[in-house]
Amino acid sequence: MQQAAGTGAQDGEQAVTIEEALDIAVRAHRSGDLRTAEAVYGRILAAAPDYPPALHFYGLLHHHTGRSDTAVELIRRAIVQQPDDAGMHNNLGNVLNEQNRHGEAEKAYAEAVRIQPDHADALSNRGVALRTLGRLDEAEACYRRAIAVDAGHREAYDNLGRLLTGRGRVQEAIGCHVRAMELQPRNADTRRLLAAAYAATGELAKAKDILEAWLADEPGSATARHLLAAVSGENVPGRADDVYVETMFDGFAASFDTKLAKLGYRAPALVSEAVARACGEPAGNLSILDAGCGTGLCGPLLKPYASRLEGVDLSSKMLDGARAREIYDELAHEELTAFLLRQPGRYDLVVSADTLCYFGALETVLAAAAQALRPGGVLAFTLEEEMAAGEVRLNPHGRYSHREDYVRAVLVQSGLAVAGIEHEELRQERGLPVAGLVVTARKPI
């Protein structure tokens, strides 16, 4: 067996084989000692540049440290040397999927399954990629096959439940999540999904029981606390907790754009239309803030108006998507209200698509937005519309809805003149339209 590079007597170390060095590197990697792991992987590959396990694990390390393009290259080099390793193909699919390269990911998972037909992880993961690609029947078949080969695969049950919910088969989805909870009673993802499914069918008492148990086990869980308030109507916060919002959006940043496209997501286009009405033909002369920019879906629509285009968001992973568009002049990872308060008189236009639905009381954030506008500046945003008697309601799905008259009053209180409020469908949710408000206001000159 070969000796790993740099492990000989000249370094004052005992010589080890490449296999022993790989074991050292992998143990360091798994324990979180990435500096040591990277150094040892490097030594191994200096001695044996085509050693497949080192290429594979070194690729995973690159992915874990934000160098996913290099990770793909390294894992593919490993696969060239060891093409029948299903685990390598599965991990390649994982990296590609997190890069939004879902078609390539699906092919990698399919190859893993071809090599090892009972690879439950690859089957479940392929289902995720297929669902993102809109191939729902194939995705369902993959999830069910994963469960057939591994009846204890909690993620496959939850993935199937997600798909069934999206197809309007919520009672079937509940059965999947119940089984997942039997397998891992304290899993946070399962608890969240099952509570959401019960809330969707109006079984709020069951949802409340799950969330109360979750909060008892994890008193610090911002997600459990927020969703419990949403389904119970008790201890409702004035706005969603930063940790809840960041955790949620970090969790589905990789598939955000494709999922919203399937839901007929219209908020960016509706806001763009509102901007056109308020600002006229684009002249590339406005200082613009995309407030709650997410992955930057509004960016291409706003760019023609902008002399400078900035974005702010709580989710670092969503910001990675916005950064990849190469449209924004600056992106900030910060809570929206705090950011706005530090920008007095900076912007000609502030746009917020489906962000203020995570605020209940709008007084503080709209006052901050007004302060950030220059005289004559425009604010355009969307909200989910509340039809009941109250001004604001936290809904069981975790977002707030607002009555039009309340919104008008807060805008006036903030020193803004209402330019228009349109009633529009923002998207579909579980096959039903989500009613929204598209609001435009102007700061007096």
Secondary structure, DSSP 8 states (H G I E B T S, - for coil): --B-TT-SGGGTS---BHHHHHHHHHHHHHHT-HHHHHHHHHHHHHH-TT-HHHHHHHHHHHHHTT-HHHHHHHHHHHHHHSTT-HHHHHHHHHHHHHTT-HHHHHHHHHHHHHH-TT-HHHHHHHHHHHHHTT-HHHHHHHHHHHHHH-TT-HHHHHHHHHHHHHTT-HHHHHHHHHHHHHHSTT-HHHHHHHHHHHHHTT-HHHHHHHHHHHHHH-TT-HHHHHHHHHHH-SS--SB--HHHHHHHHHHTGGGHHHHHHHTT--HHHHHHHHHHHHH-S--S-EEEEEET-TTTTTHHHHGGGEEEEEEEES-HHHHHHHHHTT--SEEEES-HHHHHHT-TT-EEEEEESS-GGGBS--HHHHHHHHHHEEEEEEEEEEEEE--SSSSEEE-TTS-EEE-HHHHHHHHHHTT-EEEEEEEEEEEEETTEEEEEEEEEEE---
